[in-house]
Amino acid sequence: MSRPACPLREAARLLATTIERAHAGTGRLVLLRGATGTGRTTVLENAAEDAAAHGMQVLRARCSAGDSAIPFAVVQQLFCHMPGFADPAGDGEERATGAGLRRVLRAYAEQAPLLITVDDVHLADPASRRWLVETARLMDQLPIVLVATERSQYDVDPPAQGLAHSLSPALVTGYTLNPLSDASAATAVRSAFPDADGSWIKGCVRAGAGNPLLLHALLDDLSDGSHPVVPDTTAALYPGAFPAAVQWWLDCAGPGTAEVARTLAVLDEGWDHGPAPGAGFPVPHLPALLAQLSGADPARVAGWITAMTGLGLLRPDGLGRTRYAHPLLRDGMLTGVSAARRRVVHRTTAEVMLHRGASSELVARQLLLTDVVDAPWALPVLQDAASVALREGHIEDAVAFLRRALDEPLSDEGRQRLLTELGSLEYAVPGSSAAILRLTEALRLPGPPQERVRAAVALGTALTGRGRTRAGVEVLRSLYDALTDRPDLVRILRQAFLQLSDKEQLVRQEAYKLLAEGAERAPESISPAGHAFLVKYAVMAGLSSAKEAMLRLRRLLAEPADPLSEPYLLGTAAAVAQWADELDEAERLVERGLAGQRPDFLHPMHEALLSTRMDIVAARADYTRLLADPPPAAAAPTNAHAHALRTLVETGRVAEAARLAESFDLRTAPESWELNRFLYARGELRAATGDLAGALHDFLECGRRQSAREMFSPVVTPWRTAAAECHLALGVPREALALAEEELRLARVWNTPRTVGRALRVLGTATGGRRGLQLTQEAVRLLRGGPAGPELVAALLALGRQLTASGESSRARDILREAAGLAERLGAIRLRDLAEEALRAGGARRTATRTGAASLTDSERRIAELAAGGRTNAEIADLLHLARRTVETHLTHSYRKLGIRRRSALSAALTGGDAASGSLVSDRDT
């Protein structure tokens, strides 16, 4: 492959002009300077070829460090082909020898103009250098051009004085060859690889680092076209021209520069997984650090960093750290550096950084690449770095720091605690299989009782989360006998047992039976959290009203809290408060419970609190928040998947809902309350798509499973009314009536508007006639007393249909318009479409047209108000924890409904829209 084009034309023109002057009898010294690999030799060789073609005599010499101890070694190269030339005597007087050589040179130049080329004159032996300097003083009197190349790159080791140091500037023509610009390098790459894409070209440019030699070598290695991306390691390159060129660059730079360059490469290697913004090592400290690690002069190191950045080999990253322009270039610098040497550098770097005030995170990143330090500072640094990473949400970083911390010397107690923390975090890392092994090891270690309980609770939670509920609760139970002298810790184990038992029917029944028996024998022995579990059980069994349950829970919450028991009390109370439609109180309890959770300690209530938070959002029908973040991939459906499925159905995204439902094989999913919820959600999907038989199967199966778990109350999943609606649609009213009546009986025990209103609505539809109309009207009145939501829409829709059937078309249309408007504001597209369909069936000439501020959904209004207040889309997305695209979509819908085109019109449209246009433009009745 030909060498990529370099900006050398100006140097060639300069030499051509100087050679022309030599033909006229006036010579000159031309000194070509440049960094290693910038093309000095290329210019020199081209000049020699051009001169010979124009009839000049050419004498050539190439200097090397190996000849620097031989007097007149360079001169011998120049004169060796001259007829009659005799080697200068090694023991002669230098001045006389030099004068004699100049006489020979003068005689030779009288025959024809002469070009003398000396490559790498900075490596010439001292005698030859002095002879060249003295000869240069006479050039303007002779038809001789002396062209010498000199390396002018800044090195850590101070260089010797240049060839022209003692010459008058009038006698010297100097020219410096600069590195390639990014644009010039890209042109060269594109010339060699015309079909390459932009990212590949950019990778080549960065790896070439503005150096023609390195770029040429890289393109030679990539010439077979087998690299779709520029590799990060030299091991991927063949035949290896690039790493050889890097090594030559280091050899030319000298031992001091090579040591600093390789040390920086080792540091750069430790920065691949950089710290969070603000955690970087202060940039001004890098020269001092490199100097300390390599034994070089800090001032020279600082100058070298500046020079290499100017040449393009180094570039600052986003944190201001000086790094190699490309990982491939760094890897070339590391060739020959042993793994042991790298570990030593990282260890020393960590300690130096620590003493210079670097963040624990950055020091810990260096420790990740070292052997065991066995110093008092190492373990605290790694643990502190893990804590910082956790606070910033970087779980995988925290895991890496704690894994490294395990290598340091630890007491049994310290190792037990560390293993518990690490196992808890590894459980949260997708694809990690080490969590249960870590936690099992932690539990086996001897340690304080409280630490053993922490390990047991974390292990039990992990096993249960992996579908091994019975194994998880057995871990907890195995410690009961060993802790007979610590009843407080046994209570914690029993509370964890109760929470985890919810995952499996038989375990749950056993757990609550034991709890109830204990409460009956000795109520004072049961903690407030234990009594809260009993309240929750009574609620799910249909044995308690909302008022009674909340009264008992508030009393329990007012009692002095045991810190270890508090999460169980708060989580249980929050779940019941959500069922009771005390959503604000439930939300406060959830946030209080989550605030007390430690991310590095796997706790069974953490998942429960997050699920309750999601249940609260669903109870408020905040579909935007429910769909803001897709549920994580899982082998079995979770509560998050159930909510996502229901929300997709309600918002009219049935195709997406179907894909989500089909992603799980429920026949192999482990039994749990979450599976029951997903069954219910899939039933709603099937009902919405017309598969009534499939929907009925899902609802009845959900009910069978709920009943087997002694969960009879409709607060969990109102499967009876859902199944009743399927029976009605399939023409089986008797079964529908029986199910609706039973749900109403249970709903009146709980006695909240949502549960009772739903049961009344379905029973009214199943009953029909005047009695059925009365029941549905009662449902609407009851639901109007609570927050307007999908249940009220469904009740209005049912009432509108019944009024239409009874001949009260005008009244029915008013009711159905209200249902359509409320559904639109909620974003409940499925219910809105059903209301509009009922309007058409009832004789409305056209359905409602949704316009005005009142037509905005709650999410659209919230986003529009923030935008009207001057917030940007990005700020709104951050504030509401939404994707930016979601914000943009809601604003687009809002503009259309408000009849505006610009953001500046939002404020006026929002403040005047409700009164001016209302939520619906009235239809003309037929």
HELIX and SHEET records of a PDB file:
HELIX    1   1 ARG A    9  HIS A   23  1                                  15    
HELIX    2   2 ARG A   40  ALA A   53  1                                  14    
HELIX    3   3 ALA A   65  ASP A   67  5                                   3    
HELIX    4   4 ALA A   73  PHE A   79  1                                   7    
HELIX    5   5 GLU A   94  GLN A  111  1                                  18    
HELIX    6   6 VAL A  121  LEU A  123  5                                   3    
HELIX    7   7 PRO A  126  ALA A  136  1                                  11    
HELIX    8   8 MET A  139  GLN A  141  5                                   3    
HELIX    9   9 PRO A  169  LEU A  171  5                                   3    
HELIX   10  10 ASP A  182  ALA A  192  1                                  11    
HELIX   11  11 GLY A  198  GLY A  208  1                                  11    
HELIX   12  12 PRO A  212  ASP A  221  1                                  10    
HELIX   13  13 THR A  234  ALA A  236  5                                   3    
HELIX   14  14 ALA A  241  ALA A  253  1                                  13    
HELIX   15  15 PRO A  255  GLU A  269  1                                  15    
HELIX   16  16 VAL A  283  HIS A  285  5                                   3    
HELIX   17  17 LEU A  286  SER A  294  1                                   9    
HELIX   18  18 PRO A  298  LEU A  311  1                                  14    
HELIX   19  19 PRO A  327  LEU A  334  1                                   8    
HELIX   20  20 ALA A  339  HIS A  355  1                                  17    
HELIX   21  21 SER A  360  LEU A  367  1                                   8    
HELIX   22  22 ALA A  378  ARG A  391  1                                  14    
HELIX   23  23 ILE A  395  ALA A  405  1                                  11    
HELIX   24  24 ASP A  412  ALA A  428  1                                  17    
HELIX   25  25 ALA A  435  ARG A  444  1                                  10    
HELIX   26  26 PRO A  449  GLY A  465  1                                  17    
HELIX   27  27 THR A  469  ARG A  477  1                                   9    
HELIX   28  28 ASP A  481  LEU A  483  5                                   3    
HELIX   29  29 PRO A  487  SER A  501  1                                  15    
HELIX   30  30 GLN A  505  ARG A  521  1                                  17    
HELIX   31  31 PRO A  523  SER A  525  5                                   3    
HELIX   32  32 PRO A  528  MET A  540  1                                  13    
HELIX   33  33 ALA A  546  ALA A  558  1                                  13    
HELIX   34  34 GLU A  566  TRP A  579  1                                  14    
HELIX   35  35 LEU A  583  ALA A  595  1                                  13    
HELIX   36  36 PRO A  604  ALA A  619  1                                  16    
HELIX   37  37 TYR A  623  ALA A  628  1                                   6    
HELIX   38  38 ASN A  639  GLU A  650  1                                  12    
HELIX   39  39 VAL A  654  GLU A  662  1                                   9    
HELIX   40  40 TRP A  673  ALA A  688  1                                  16    
HELIX   41  41 LEU A  692  ALA A  708  1                                  17    
HELIX   42  42 TRP A  719  ALA A  729  1                                  11    
HELIX   43  43 PRO A  733  TRP A  750  1                                  18    
HELIX   44  44 PRO A  753  THR A  767  1                                  15    
HELIX   45  45 GLY A  769  ARG A  784  1                                  16    
HELIX   46  46 PRO A  790  ALA A  805  1                                  16    
HELIX   47  47 SER A  809  LEU A  826  1                                  18    
HELIX   48  48 ILE A  829  ALA A  841  1                                  13    
HELIX   49  49 ALA A  853  SER A  855  5                                   3    
HELIX   50  50 ASP A  858  ALA A  868  1                                  11    
HELIX   51  51 ASN A  873  LEU A  880  1                                   8    
HELIX   52  52 ARG A  884  LEU A  898  1                                  15    
HELIX   53  53 ARG A  903  ALA A  905  5                                   3    
HELIX   54  54 LEU A  906  SER A  917  1                                  12    
SHEET    1   A 5 GLN A  57  ARG A  62  0                                        
SHEET    2   A 5 LEU A 114  ASP A 119  1                                        
SHEET    3   A 5 ILE A 144  ARG A 151  1                                        
SHEET    4   A 5 ARG A  28  GLY A  34  1                                        
SHEET    5   A 5 VAL A 172  LEU A 177  1                                        
SHEET    1   B 2 LEU A 314  PRO A 316  0                                        
SHEET    2   B 2 THR A 322  TYR A 324 -1                                        
SHEET    1   C 2 THR A 849  ARG A 850  0                                        
SHEET    2   C 2 LEU A 920  VAL A 921 -1                                        
END                                                                             
